[in-house]
Amino acid sequence: MYDTLVFILEGKGVPLFDSLLFDLLLVILIGMLSQWIAWRYRMPAIVVMSVAGLLVGPFFGWIDPQETMGDLFSPIITFAVAIILFEGSLNLDIREIRGFSRPVGRIVTIGAFIAWIAGSLAAHYLAGLSWEVAFIIGGLFIVTGPTVILPLLRQARLKPRVAAILKWEGIVVDPFGALVAVFAFEFIKFLQAEVSLKSLLLFFAASAFAVLIGWAAARLMGYAFERGSIPEFLKAPILFVVVLFTFVFSDEIMHETGLLAVTAMGLTMANLRLTTLNDVRHFKENISVLLISGIFVMLTASLDAGILVDILNPHILLYVAAMLFVVRPLSIWVSTIGTELTWKERTLVGWISPRGIVALTVSGYFASILVNDGYQDAEMLTALTFALVLSTVVLHGFSIGWLARKLNLTTTDESGVLVVGGSRFASAFAKSLQDTGHEILIIDQSWGALADARKQSIPSYVGDILSEQIEYHIDLTPFRFMIAMTKSDRYNAHVCADFAPDLGRQHLFQTAVQSGDEAQSIAISGGQILFSPAISIVELDERVNAGHLIRKTSITKQYSYTQYLRERDDTSILICILRSDGTMEFFTPEKEIQAAAGDSILALTSPAKNVARIKERLMEENGERHISDDEIEELFKENVEKEKPQIPGEAPRSGQEA
């Protein structure tokens, strides 16, 4: 098998076009196509990009980016790594880390240190790498990429505590793996007398100066953003340029400190509480996805056939096995001694540790540096990293759900509802579900739109559900249903289309499309249309403002569903059926559903219905005394007034929980 693979790879074809422009185009095209395939078919993007890069590179020989780009290859990788590390550190908000439990703090400190040392020993003794290269790759492999772990958590639907540990470990450690590798490299050179103590101290001084440069750049950009000195359309491009400038300037002062500078810049900006930072994130996300996709394909397509074959070397396979079955479990079990984690939770966390795109891109960056410094064994860094990344993504991706179920660590409550779009009706709708015991969250990009939710103590969040970063800040696992009811029908359709691969169309709903020009232009297949009869969010809000209320009616053997339909007001809107087993089913115009004894029905009822009920109650309380219309109107107004929200005080910054 080994000889056959060598023959196949050495007999690869010739490039399609001997053109730098074509190679760049193909790299970007393959990267984006891989991302779309991964999203559409719910596959790990890193696996799809790996296969695509290997096919067009080592196997078919259509492109060889490293050979075609020549001297440009290394700078492109370097700039991409700088942007990726800045983007990762920009997610590290200290306010969210303060709530860490002791297990998470232990894992990202003691556990990371144990993983570094144990991984370095395994790289040296099992993979045969030199001490310098071994300790660098040991530092890189402490990371568990959030771009990989978050989709796995959504897929497995883990219980909150174990899911939070895996999520925050990936977010916190992700930006620091490269920094650990940098310091390890310099320290090992000092121990081997390749650099003097003076040079080592100079490096640490330059590192401190790099942190200062990153901090100053972040403060300067924050000041300019908040003062309005930079127009909106220039904020993202200027930030992009400043990040690259900060990286290059620090790296010119002292080689390898540029990564530290951009990480410090991202951390500082993440904690400045900038009101405009969310607007910049959209551009940053787009650039980050483009860079990650392109760089990943470039690295895998540039792998030398001989190095790729070396992945099957017994020493490499033994190293990967040690990382999976020894290093990771050891670091977790030792670091969580004395914590509240159960043995089941420690077992699952000790197994799940998928390495992501950042590990591979940064290893490619260090590989070129180390080879230039004379460490020839660094040539296999990319292939070794690729072997570990692919192994962990595939094994952990296919086993996390099965193992979590065996350990009884999956959540059983899958009836949560996430409402996209804040309004008076959305709050009334969410409150009615919350009162029945279902988990609820309303998300909207406007703080003001969530005023009703805050008044009624409904969990809410200010942000864009379509943002890639949303899962860094809120846990979407408890929500089985997503309901888009913003006043933009096009946005509602986009939300449902975007989450269709994850939740399935049967769990995605949107309010009816409003009449007008926009209704004619929506060609996206969104979610199911809500309620019976279908009605737009504008009309729903008008009804709530006119005094309509959401009421729950219990169906019994004595009071059947058929009788309820016969007696209900023709103007009422059927919302959903709350089943006796705790599940729910929404009314839609597409299909007819039935309620049985023990179920309850939520419906938006008209003021006339409410007035009739009030009159009946007053008649019961006052016997035969005549009840005037003025008394009824006064009592009705009192009931409606209780439903009106009061706007609270100061608003939080965008991206915080409301």
C-alpha positions, 0 to 999 in steps of 0.5 A, spaced: 500 500 500 505 504 501 509 503 495 502 504 491 501 510 494 508 513 492 507 511 485 501 514 484 503 521 487 510 521 483 506 520 477 501 526 478 499 530 472 502 537 470 499 543 472 493 546 468 496 552 466 503 555 468 500 561 471 500 565 477 494 568 476 490 562 475 493 558 481 490 564 485 484 564 482 483 556 483 485 556 490 480 561 492 475 558 488 476 551 491 476 554 498 470 557 497 466 551 494 469 547 499 466 552 505 459 551 501 459 544 500 461 543 508 455 548 510 450 545 505 452 537 507 453 539 514 460 536 514 467 539 517 469 544 512 477 543 514 475 535 511 472 538 505 478 543 504 483 538 505 481 533 500 480 538 495 487 541 496 490 534 496 486 532 490 488 539 486 495 538 488 499 532 490 494 527 487 493 530 480 498 536 480 494 541 477 497 546 481 503 547 486 502 554 489 509 554 493 512 553 486 508 558 482 508 564 487 515 563 489 518 568 494 510 571 495 508 564 498 511 565 505 509 573 506 502 571 504 502 565 509 505 570 514 499 576 513 494 571 513 496 568 520 497 575 523 489 576 520 487 570 523 490 571 530 487 578 530 480 575 529 481 570 534 483 574 539 478 579 538 473 574 540 476 574 547 472 578 551 474 578 559 467 580 561 465 573 559 471 569 562 469 572 569 464 567 569 468 561 568 468 555 573 474 552 576 475 546 571 475 551 565 480 555 568 484 549 570 484 546 563 486 553 560 492 553 564 495 547 568 492 543 562 495 547 557 501 546 560 501 539 561 499 538 554 505 542 551 510 538 555 507 531 554 506 533 546 513 536 545 516 529 548 511 525 544 514 529 538 521 528 540 521 521 542 516 518 537 516 522 531 523 523 531 523 531 531 529 535 534 527 538 541 527 545 537 521 543 532 518 538 538 517 544 543 514 549 537 509 543 535 507 542 542 505 549 543 501 549 537 497 543 539 495 546 545 489 549 541 482 546 540 480 550 534 473 554 535 471 553 528 471 546 529 469 545 536 463 549 535 459 545 529 461 539 533 457 542 540 451 544 536 451 537 532 452 533 539 447 537 543 451 536 549 449 538 556 450 546 558 456 545 563 461 540 558 459 544 552 461 550 556 468 547 557 469 545 550 467 551 547 471 556 552 477 552 552 477 553 544 476 560 544 481 562 550 487 557 548 486 559 540 490 565 540 496 563 544 498 557 541 502 560 536 505 565 542 507 559 546 511 556 540 514 563 539 517 563 546 519 555 546 523 556 540 527 562 543 528 559 550 530 552 547 535 556 542 538 559 549 538 552 552 542 550 547 547 556 547 545 558 540 543 565 543 546 568 549 542 570 555 543 578 553 539 576 546 534 572 550 533 578 555 532 582 549 527 578 545 523 578 552 524 586 552 522 586 544 516 582 546 513 587 551 514 592 546 510 588 541 505 588 546 505 595 548 505 597 540 499 592 539 495 596 545 497 603 543 494 601 536 488 598 539 487 604 543 488 609 537 483 605 533 478 605 538 479 612 540 478 614 532 472 609 531 468 612 537 470 620 536 467 619 529 474 620 526 473 615 521 467 614 516 463 608 516 465 605 510 473 606 511 473 603 518 474 596 516 479 597 511 483 601 515 483 596 521 485 591 516 491 595 514 493 597 521 493 590 523 498 588 518 502 595 519 502 593 527 504 586 525 510 588 520 512 594 524 513 589 531 516 583 526 521 588 523 524 590 530 524 583 533 523 577 528 517 573 531 514 578 535 509 581 530 504 575 532 504 577 539 503 584 537 496 583 533 494 578 539 495 584 544 491 588 539 485 584 538 485 582 546 485 590 547 480 592 542 475 586 544 475 589 551 474 596 550 467 596 549 466 599 542 459 601 540 462 600 533 466 594 533 460 589 531 459 593 524 467 592 523 466 584 525 462 583 518 468 585 514 473 581 518 469 575 518 468 575 511 476 576 510 477 571 515 473 566 512 476 568 505 483 567 508 482 561 512 480 557 506 485 560 501 491 559 505 488 552 507 488 550 500 495 553 499 498 549 504 495 542 502 496 543 495 503 545 496 505 538 500 510 535 497 509 528 495 514 524 499 512 528 505 505 526 504 507 519 504 511 520 510 504 521 514 503 513 513 510 512 517 509 508 523 513 514 527 508 519 525 502 514 526 504 513 533 505 520 535 498 521 533 495 515 537 499 518 543 496 525 542 489 522 542 489 517 547 495 519 552 496 526 552 489 529 551 486 525 556 492 526 561 492 533 561 484 533 562 484 528 568 490 531 571 488 539 571 481 537 573 483 533 580 479 536 585 474 540 581 466 538 580 467 535 574 464 528 574 468 522 571 463 522 565 464 529 563 472 528 564 472 522 560 468 526 554 472 532 555 479 528 555 477 525 548 474 531 544 480 535 542 479 537 534 485 541 532 483 546 527 485 551 521 489 555 525 493 550 527 495 548 520 496 555 518 500 557 523 504 550 523 505 552 515 508 559 517 513 556 522 515 551 518 518 556 513 521 560 518 525 553 521 527 551 514 530 557 513 534 557 520 537 550 518 532 546 521 531 541 516 526 536 520 521 542 520 519 540 513 515 535 515 511 540 520 505 541 515 504 534 514 505 532 521 500 537 523 495 535 517 495 528 520 493 530 527 488 535 524 485 530 519 485 525 525 482 529 530 476 532 526 474 525 523 475 521 529 472 526 534 466 529 529 464 522 528 464 519 535 462 525 540 455 524 539 455 517 540 460 517 546 456 523 549 449 519 549 453 513 552 455 517 558 448 520 558 451 527 557 446 530 551 441 534 553 434 532 553 430 538 553 430 540 545 423 544 545 427 551 546 425 557 541 429 562 539 426 568 536 429 573 531 426 580 531 424 584 537 417 587 537 411 587 542 408 581 539 415 577 539 415 579 546 408 577 548 409 570 544 415 569 547 412 570 554 407 565 553 412 560 551 416 562 557 410 561 562 409 554 559 416 552 561 420 552 554 427 556 554 426 562 550 431 567 547 429 573 543 435 576 538 435 583 535 440 587 532 437 593 535 437 595 543 430 599 542 427 593 539 428 589 545 425 593 550 418 589 551 422 583 552 426 586 558 420 589 561 417 582 561 424 579 563 425 575 557 432 573 555 434 577 550 441 578 546 443 584 542 446 581 535 446 579 528 444 571 528 447 571 521 454 573 524 459 567 524 461 570 531 454 569 534 456 562 537 462 565 541 457 569 545 450 565 546 449 557 546 444 555 541 444 548 543 438 548 547 433 551 541 430 546 537 426 551 533 428 558 530 422 563 528 424 569 524 419 575 525 423 581 523 420 586 519 424 585 513 421 579 510 428 578 506 432 577 512 427 572 515 428 568 509 436 569 509 435 566 516 431 560 515 435 558 509 442 559 513 440 555 518 436 549 514 442 545 514 443 545 522 436 545 524 432 542 518 426 546 515 421 542 519 424 547 525 424 553 521 419 558 521 418 565 519 412 570 519 408 571 512 411 575 507 408 582 507 405 585 500 409 590 496 415 590 492 419 586 497 415 580 496 416 580 489 423 580 490 424 574 495 426 568 491 430 564 497 426 558 500 426 560 507 422 557 513 415 555 513 410 560 514 407 561 521 400 561 524 393 559 521 391 564 518 398 566 515 399 574 517 405 578 517 409 581 523 406 588 522 399 586 522 401 582 528 404 588 532 398 592 530 393 587 533 397 587 539 397 594 540 389 594 539 389 590 545 389 583 542 392 578 547 395 571 547 391 566 551 392 558 552 386 554 552 386 547 555 383 541 551 379 536 555 375 530 554 369 534 555 371 540 551 374 537 544 378 541 539 373 541 534 368 544 539 374 549 540 374 551 533 367 552 532 366 557 538 373 561 537 373 568 534 374 568 527 379 573 527 383 569 532 390 567 530 392 560 532 399 560 534 401 553 536 399 546 540 403 545 546 402 537 547 401 533 553 408 530 553 412 537 553 413 538 546 410 543 541 407 544 534 406 550 530 400 552 526 402 553 519 397 554 512 401 548 509 398 543 513 392 541 518 394 539 525 390 536 531 389 537 538 388 531 543 385 531 550 391 534 555 394 539 549 393 546 550 392 551 544 395 558 544 392 563 540 392 571 539 385 573 541 381 579 539 379 585 544 371 583 543 373 576 545 376 579 551 371 584 553 366 578 552 370 574 558 370 581 562 363 582 562 362 575 564 366 575 570 363 582 572 356 579 571 358 573 576 361 578 581 355 583 581 350 578 580 344 581 577 346 589 577 347 592 570 354 593 568 355 599 564 359 599 557 363 604 561 365 600 566 367 594 561 371 599 557 375 601 564 376 594 566 379 592 559 383 598 559 386 596 565 388 589 563 391 592 556 395 597 560 398 591 564 401 588 558 405 595 555 412 595 557 416 600 560 423 602 557 428 601 562 434 605 563 441 605 560 442 600 554 448 595 554 453 595 548 452 592 542 453 584 542 451 584 550 445 580 553 440 585 554 
